[in-house]
């Protein structure tokens, strides 16, 4: 079976359509060239830095994009099945369009990764990336580009094409070229980068018996019979559904922006799933329970949910329950009548009253005492409250959004959370994934925070270094989005205007970031930084961590448990103090949360703090 020329007529070039589709990428083009050197190509070191491996997460990253290694024989088998199932022309068109997508996305990433490159240097990065991805070895024959007059001409020789090897293995030599996906890649890369439709053609191909594959690329309007190429690209149908359609930015969730201007940013599957659940429940009156680790953005989700609800023009009242002293919980939630206790000189409403007609967001609700939980349960069930020191019931219409970083089911089993309140809150649970489970969103969040903090602090940075991007893509992020936000803000302040933010600008965070990064050396070998217990294995996040050398009490306890010492070399009081200190560090100084970590009461922790 050998390819034949497409029999269907093509369609004329719609210049207006392509200007609309590709014009939004003109912002990627800049006019300065000094980052790639005199050769106009990235150095071997720069290319190596664009690759990062995260085996603990099963991820490979190239210029901030997640990649996949696939055996050449598996690709060949897929290609053969497409040809057999669709027919040769349709399979050729599909593979050409897949190649276009890959090339266009590489162009967008390269432009963001090396923002100081000009047309020539950015364009020349494409063939090198194509080689790095294992598709073909590229030899430049002729390359001309003049942005001022819109001139473009490119001619290459392709050697060792994977696609041709698989085609010849399946069908032998024939009379038509076979580099379908690679032609699509070259066309998509050049078109996306230059903001105009560029089409490549294969004039010679090893599948036709030639010694190498020779391709030529130039603007679409300069080809006389462009209809044949457009028949395979099918641009009117394909591009309108691609990432280059003019409608909507796929990098930001399609939700109302909260009044504070903070956006929910992400394209990962777990983030999209959580966003869709939010969209589904927002128009209803249902109680929502947001769960997830500290720093994943529960408050932002709550504000976005309120903004997307029918209560968007009513108050949104937020309360972090973990910050309330035990003796002020009821007064803060339900209000106080004048004279209720010493110092209550006037009556004041609580959070439930202030949120009447709107939404009440209760963050870290698991930190409340059982007594306070029972009061909240009554308010939810009856729709009424009583102020502290009052006797008259007050009707309240409040939609409650609760949030916690603890497993409430386990808290119920442990007797620290009321079962009836759990079921009242758990009407519509939404779990927000940690940042390590939505790594595709890290480059988007980095760019968003860079814009935000550059405007806030009046800075103009050149972006991020490839080393920093790869370090952040492979970092575990125990502090999640809040930690990433703080890192980027620190870098914006530390870096100079016109400079790219690098690991060195993140001060003490730099070393932990680089310890887990794995990348390519200039010789094409894998290498990694200094290993830590956390990044040494895929199970690192769940395995016991090494004891801090600065904690002799814990070292003594470990030695005692291991049987290395017959006598415990520290006092129980010292161990308790050390455990309390560790819990306080992990809870950010929150005594109530630290007490819950240790299975103690807040009073017990406070007593030990006074004793220390």
C-alpha positions in Angstrom: 0.0 0.0 0.0 1.5 3.3 -1.0 0.2 6.9 -0.6 -1.5 8.6 -3.5 -2.2 12.3 -4.1 -5.4 13.5 -2.4 -8.3 13.3 -4.8 -10.6 15.7 -3.1 -10.5 19.4 -4.0 -9.0 21.7 -1.5 -10.3 25.1 -0.4 -8.9 28.5 -1.2 -6.7 30.3 1.3 -8.9 32.4 3.6 -6.4 35.0 4.6 -8.8 36.8 7.0 -9.5 33.6 8.8 -5.8 32.9 9.3 -5.1 36.4 10.4 -7.8 36.0 13.1 -6.6 32.6 14.2 -2.9 33.3 14.3 -2.9 37.0 15.0 -3.1 36.5 18.7 0.3 34.9 18.7 2.0 38.0 17.4 2.5 39.0 21.0 5.0 36.2 21.3 7.4 37.8 18.8 10.0 40.3 20.0 12.8 42.0 18.1 15.9 41.5 20.2 18.4 38.6 19.8 21.1 37.9 22.3 20.1 34.9 24.3 21.0 32.2 21.7 24.4 33.4 20.7 25.8 34.2 17.3 24.8 30.9 15.8 21.1 31.7 16.3 20.6 28.3 17.9 20.1 27.3 21.6 23.3 25.9 23.1 23.4 22.3 24.1 23.3 23.4 27.7 20.1 25.5 27.1 18.4 22.5 25.4 19.4 20.2 28.2 18.0 22.7 30.7 14.6 22.6 28.9 14.1 18.9 29.8 13.1 17.8 33.3 12.2 14.3 34.6 10.0 13.8 37.7 9.9 10.0 38.1 8.2 10.3 41.5 5.2 11.7 39.7 5.5 9.8 36.4 6.1 13.0 34.5 8.5 14.3 31.8 8.6 18.0 31.0 10.0 19.8 27.9 9.9 23.6 28.0 7.2 23.4 30.6 5.0 21.0 28.7 4.3 17.4 29.9 5.7 14.9 27.4 5.5 11.2 26.9 8.1 8.6 25.8 6.6 6.2 23.2 8.4 3.3 21.5 9.0 3.9 17.8 7.4 0.5 17.0 4.3 1.4 19.0 4.0 4.7 17.0 4.4 2.7 13.8 1.6 0.3 14.9 -0.7 3.2 15.7 0.1 4.7 12.3 -0.7 1.5 10.5 -4.0 1.0 12.3 -5.1 4.6 11.4 -4.3 4.0 7.7 -6.2 0.7 7.7 -9.2 2.1 9.6 -9.5 5.5 8.0 -8.0 5.1 4.6 -4.7 6.7 3.6 -5.9 10.2 2.9 -7.8 10.6 6.1 -5.0 9.1 8.1 -2.5 11.4 6.5 -4.7 14.4 7.3 -5.2 13.4 10.9 -1.4 12.8 11.5 -0.6 16.1 9.7 -3.0 18.0 12.1 -1.6 16.2 15.1 1.9 17.3 14.0 0.6 20.9 13.6 -0.7 20.9 17.1 2.6 19.7 18.5 4.6 22.3 16.5 2.3 25.2 17.4 2.4 24.3 21.1 6.2 24.0 21.0 6.4 27.5 19.4 4.2 29.1 22.1 6.3 27.5 24.8 9.6 28.4 23.2 8.5 32.0 22.9 7.6 32.2 26.5 10.8 30.3 27.6 13.2 32.6 25.6 11.4 35.9 25.5 14.5 37.8 24.3 14.9 35.9 21.1 14.1 37.4 17.7 12.3 35.7 14.8 15.4 33.9 13.5 16.6 32.6 16.9 13.2 31.5 18.1 12.4 29.8 14.8 15.7 28.0 14.7 14.9 26.5 18.1 12.0 24.5 16.5 14.2 22.0 14.5 16.4 21.5 17.5 13.4 20.7 19.7 12.1 18.3 17.0 15.4 16.5 17.1 15.4 16.5 20.9 11.9 14.9 20.8 13.4 12.0 18.8 11.5 12.5 15.5 14.2 13.4 13.0 17.7 14.8 12.5 17.6 18.2 10.8 20.2 19.7 8.5 19.8 23.3 7.5 20.2 23.9 3.7 18.9 27.5 3.4 17.1 29.8 5.8 15.9 33.3 5.1 13.7 35.5 7.3 13.1 39.3 7.2 10.4 40.4 9.5 10.4 43.9 8.2 9.2 42.9 4.7 7.5 39.7 5.7 9.9 37.4 3.8 10.3 33.8 4.9 12.0 30.8 3.2 13.2 27.7 4.8 14.8 24.5 3.4 16.0 21.5 5.3 17.2 17.9 4.9 15.7 15.4 7.2 17.7 12.4 8.1 16.8 9.4 10.2 13.1 10.2 10.2 11.2 7.9 12.6 8.0 8.3 10.7 9.7 7.3 7.4 11.4 4.3 9.0 8.0 3.0 10.3 6.3 3.7 6.9 9.0 1.8 4.9 8.9 -1.1 7.4 5.1 -1.4 6.8 4.7 -0.5 3.1 8.1 -0.4 1.5 9.1 2.3 -1.0 6.5 4.1 -3.0 5.8 7.2 -5.1 4.6 9.7 -2.4 6.3 11.3 0.6 5.6 9.9 4.1 6.7 12.5 6.7 3.1 13.6 7.4 3.3 14.4 11.1 6.7 16.1 10.7 5.4 18.3 7.9 2.5 19.3 10.1 4.9 20.0 13.0 7.1 22.3 10.9 4.1 24.1 9.5 2.4 24.5 12.9 5.6 25.7 14.5 6.4 28.4 11.9 2.8 29.5 11.6 2.3 29.9 15.3 5.6 31.7 15.8 5.3 34.1 12.8 1.6 34.8 13.1 0.9 33.9 9.5 0.1 30.7 7.7 3.4 29.0 6.6 3.2 25.7 4.8 6.0 23.1 4.4 6.2 20.6 1.6 8.3 17.5 1.1 10.0 17.5 -2.3 12.1 14.4 -1.7 11.6 11.5 0.8 13.4 8.4 1.8 10.0 6.6 1.4 10.3 7.4 -2.3 13.9 6.1 -2.6 15.8 9.3 -2.0 18.8 9.5 0.2 17.2 12.1 2.6 13.9 13.9 3.0 14.1 17.5 1.5 11.5 20.0 2.7 10.7 23.6 1.8 8.6 26.0 3.7 7.2 29.4 2.8 4.1 31.5 3.3 0.9 29.8 2.1 0.1 32.6 -0.4 3.4 31.9 -2.2 2.5 28.3 -3.1 0.6 28.1 -6.4 -1.5 25.0 -5.6 -2.0 25.4 -1.9 -5.4 23.7 -2.0 -3.8 20.2 -1.8 -2.0 21.1 1.4 -5.1 22.7 2.9 -7.1 19.5 2.1 -4.9 17.7 4.6 -4.7 20.5 7.1 -8.5 21.2 6.9 -7.8 24.4 8.7 -11.3 25.8 8.7 -12.6 22.9 10.8 -9.5 21.9 12.7 -8.1 25.3 13.8 -11.5 26.6 14.9 -11.5 23.8 17.5 -7.8 24.2 18.5 -6.0 26.2 21.1 -5.7 29.0 18.6 -9.4 29.8 18.2 -10.1 33.4 19.1 -12.8 32.7 21.7 -11.8 32.4 25.3 -8.5 31.8 27.1 -8.1 28.1 27.9 -5.7 28.9 30.7 -8.2 30.4 33.0 -11.3 28.6 34.4 -14.6 29.8 32.8 -16.0 31.3 36.0 -16.9 34.7 37.3 -13.9 36.7 38.6 -14.3 37.5 42.3 -14.6 41.1 43.3 -11.0 41.1 44.6 -9.8 40.3 41.0 -8.2 37.0 42.0 -8.7 34.3 39.3 -8.8 30.6 39.4 -6.0 29.5 37.0 -5.6 26.0 35.7 -6.0 23.4 32.9 -5.1 20.2 34.6 -7.7 17.4 34.8 -8.1 17.5 38.6 -8.5 21.3 38.6 -11.0 21.2 35.7 -13.0 18.4 37.5 -13.2 20.5 40.7 -14.1 23.6 38.7 -17.0 21.8 37.0 -18.3 20.6 40.4 -18.2 24.2 41.5 -20.1 25.4 38.5 -22.7 22.7 39.0 -23.4 23.5 42.7 -23.0 27.3 42.5 -26.6 28.2 41.3 -28.1 26.0 44.0 -28.6 26.7 47.7 -26.7 23.6 48.8 -24.2 23.6 51.6 -20.7 22.9 50.2 -17.7 21.3 52.0 -14.3 22.1 50.5 -11.5 19.7 51.4 -7.8 19.8 50.7 -4.4 20.5 52.1 -3.5 23.8 53.5 -2.7 26.3 50.7 -4.6 24.7 47.8 -6.9 27.7 47.4 -10.1 26.8 49.4 -10.9 30.4 50.2 -10.5 31.4 46.5 -12.8 28.6 45.5 -15.3 29.7 48.1 -15.3 33.3 46.8 -15.6 32.2 43.2 -18.5 29.9 44.2 -20.3 32.8 45.9 -19.6 35.1 42.9 -21.2 32.4 40.6 -24.3 32.0 42.8 -27.6 33.8 42.9 -26.3 35.4 46.1 -23.5 37.2 44.3 -24.9 40.7 45.2 -25.3 39.8 48.9 -22.6 39.6 51.6 -19.9 37.0 51.6 -18.6 36.8 55.2 -15.5 34.7 55.9 -14.2 33.4 59.2 -11.1 31.3 59.9 -12.3 29.2 62.9 -8.7 28.3 63.8 -7.9 31.9 64.8 -10.7 32.2 67.4 -10.0 31.7 71.1 -12.4 29.2 72.6 -14.1 31.8 74.8 -14.9 34.0 71.8 -16.2 31.5 69.3 -19.9 31.8 70.2 -19.8 35.6 70.4 -18.0 35.8 67.0 -20.4 33.4 65.3 -23.8 34.4 66.8 -23.2 37.9 68.2 -23.5 39.5 71.7 -26.1 41.3 73.6 -25.1 44.3 75.7 -24.2 43.3 79.2 -23.8 39.6 78.3 -20.4 39.6 80.0 -17.9 42.1 81.4 -16.8 44.3 78.6 -19.8 43.8 76.4 -20.8 47.5 76.4 -22.9 47.3 73.3 -24.8 44.7 71.3 -23.2 43.5 68.1 -24.2 41.0 65.4 -22.2 37.9 64.7 -21.0 36.4 61.5 -24.3 34.6 60.9 -26.3 37.8 61.1 -23.8 39.7 59.0 -24.1 37.0 56.3 -27.9 37.1 56.3 -29.2 36.7 52.7 -25.7 35.8 51.6 -22.9 33.3 52.1 -20.9 32.4 55.2 -17.5 30.8 54.6 -16.2 28.8 57.7 -12.6 27.9 57.1 -10.8 25.3 59.2 -14.2 24.3 60.7 -12.7 21.1 62.3 -10.8 23.3 64.8 -14.1 24.3 66.6 -15.0 22.7 69.9 -17.8 20.2 70.1 -19.9 22.8 71.9 -19.5 25.3 69.1 -20.2 22.6 66.6 -23.6 21.9 68.2 -24.5 25.6 68.0 -23.7 25.7 64.3 -25.7 22.5 63.7 -28.8 24.1 65.3 -28.3 27.2 63.2 -28.2 25.2 60.0 -31.1 23.0 61.0 -33.5 25.7 62.3 -32.3 28.7 60.4 -32.1 30.7 63.5 -29.6 31.8 66.2 -29.5 33.4 69.6 -26.9 36.0 70.5 -24.8 35.4 73.6 -26.7 36.8 76.5 -29.9 37.0 74.5 -33.1 35.0 74.6 -35.0 36.0 71.4 -34.3 33.8 68.3 -33.1 35.6 65.2 -34.0 34.2 61.8 -31.0 34.0 59.4 -30.9 33.0 55.7 -27.4 31.9 55.2 -25.7 29.5 52.7 -22.7 27.9 54.4 -19.5 26.9 52.7 -17.2 25.0 55.0 -13.6 24.1 54.5 -11.0 21.9 56.2 -7.6 20.4 55.6 -8.4 17.4 57.9 -10.3 14.2 57.1 -13.6 14.8 58.8 -14.6 11.2 58.7 -11.5 10.3 60.8 -12.3 13.3 63.1 -15.8 11.9 63.6 -14.4 8.4 64.4 -11.9 10.0 66.9 -14.8 11.8 68.6 -13.4 15.3 67.7 -16.2 16.2 65.3 -19.9 15.8 65.5 -21.3 13.1 63.2 -24.6 14.9 62.7 -22.8 18.2 61.7 -20.5 16.3 59.3 -23.5 15.0 57.4 -25.1 18.4 57.5 -22.0 19.9 55.9 -21.2 17.1 53.5 -24.1 17.7 51.2 -21.9 18.6 48.3 -18.2 17.9 48.9 -15.5 19.2 46.6 -11.9 18.0 47.0 -9.3 20.5 45.9 -6.2 18.7 44.6 -2.7 19.5 46.0 -0.3 21.3 43.6 1.8 18.2 43.1 -1.3 16.5 41.5 -1.9 19.4 39.0 1.7 20.1 37.8 0.4 21.1 34.4 -0.9 24.3 36.1 2.4 25.3 37.6 3.7 27.3 34.6 0.3 29.0 34.3 0.3 29.9 37.9 3.9 31.1 37.7 3.0 33.5 34.9 -0.1 34.7 36.7 1.7 35.4 39.9 4.6 37.1 38.0 2.2 39.5 36.3 0.4 40.2 39.6 3.4 40.9 41.7 5.3 42.7 39.0 2.4 45.2 38.8 2.1 45.4 42.6 5.8 46.0 43.2 6.5 48.0 40.0 9.0 45.6 38.6 9.7 44.4 35.0 11.3 41.0 34.9 12.2 39.0 31.8 10.4 35.9 32.9 11.8 32.7 34.4 15.0 30.8 33.7 14.6 27.2 32.4 16.4 26.0 35.5 13.8 27.5 37.8 10.9 26.3 35.7 12.2 22.7 35.8 13.0 23.0 39.5 9.4 24.1 40.3 7.9 21.5 38.0 9.6 18.7 40.0 9.3 20.2 43.5 6.9 18.6 46.0 5.3 21.8 47.2 4.2 21.0 50.7 2.8 24.5 51.0 0.9 24.1 47.7 -0.3 27.2 45.8 0.4 29.5 48.7 4.0 28.4 48.7 4.4 28.9 45.0 2.8 32.4 45.3 5.3 33.4 48.0 8.2 32.0 46.0 7.3 34.0 42.9 6.7 37.2 45.0 10.1 36.7 46.7 11.7 36.3 43.3 10.0 39.4 41.9 11.5 41.4 44.7 15.0 39.9 44.6 15.6 39.9 40.8 16.6 43.0 39.0 14.5 44.6 36.3 15.1 43.0 32.9 16.5 39.9 34.6 15.0 36.4 34.4 14.0 35.0 37.8 16.3 32.1 38.8 16.7 29.7 41.7 19.3 32.0 43.3 16.6 34.7 43.7 14.6 32.4 46.0 17.1 32.6 48.9 16.9 29.6 51.3 14.3 27.9 49.1 16.8 27.5 46.3 18.6 24.4 47.6 15.4 22.3 48.3 14.1 23.2 44.9 17.1 21.9 43.0 17.7 18.8 45.1 14.9 16.8 43.4 15.4 18.1 39.8 16.4 15.6 37.1 17.5 16.8 33.7 19.7 16.1 30.7 23.4 16.8 30.5 24.8 18.3 27.3 25.9 14.8 26.4 22.3 13.5 26.6 22.6 11.7 29.9 20.3 11.9 32.9 21.6 13.7 35.9 20.0 14.9 39.1 20.9 17.3 42.0 21.6 16.2 45.5 19.0 13.7 46.7 16.9 14.2 49.8 14.7 11.8 51.7 11.7 13.6 50.2 12.7 13.2 46.6 14.7 10.0 46.7 11.8 7.7 45.7 8.3 7.7 44.4 7.0 6.8 47.9 9.0 9.5 49.6 6.0 11.6 50.5 4.5 8.7 52.5 7.7 7.2 54.0 9.1 8.2 57.4 11.5 11.1 57.1 14.9 11.2 58.6 15.2 12.7 62.1 16.3 16.3 62.2 19.9 16.4 63.5 18.9 19.5 65.4 16.4 17.5 67.5 18.4 15.5 70.0 15.3 14.5 71.9 13.8 12.8 68.8 17.1 11.2 68.0 17.3 9.7 71.5 13.7 8.4 71.1 14.5 6.8 67.7 17.6 5.1 69.1 15.6 3.8 72.1 12.9 2.4 69.8 15.4 0.8 67.5 17.1 -0.9 70.4 20.4 0.9 69.9 20.2 2.4 73.4 18.9 0.6 76.6 18.1 3.9 78.3 16.0 6.8 77.0 18.5 9.6 76.9 16.0 12.4 77.4 13.1 13.3 79.6 9.4 12.8 78.7 8.9 16.5 79.3 11.6 17.4 76.7 10.0 15.1 74.2 6.6 16.7 74.8 8.0 20.1 74.3 9.8 19.1 71.1 6.6 17.5 69.7 4.6 20.6 70.5 7.3 22.8 68.8 7.1 20.6 65.7 3.3 20.7 65.6 3.4 24.5 65.9 5.8 24.8 63.1 3.7 22.7 60.8 0.5 24.5 61.8 2.0 27.9 61.2 1.8 28.8 64.9 -1.9 27.9 65.2 -2.2 26.4 68.8 -5.7 24.8 68.1 -4.5 23.0 64.9 -1.3 21.9 66.7 -3.3 20.4 69.5 -5.4 18.4 67.0 -2.2 17.1 65.3 -1.1 15.8 68.7 -4.4 14.5 69.9 -4.4 17.0 72.8 -6.6 19.8 73.9 -5.7 23.4 73.3 -5.3 23.9 77.1 -2.8 21.0 77.3 -0.7 22.5 74.5 -0.9 26.0 76.1 0.2 24.6 79.4 3.3 23.0 77.9 4.1 26.2 76.0 4.0 28.1 79.3 6.3 25.5 80.9 8.8 25.8 78.1 
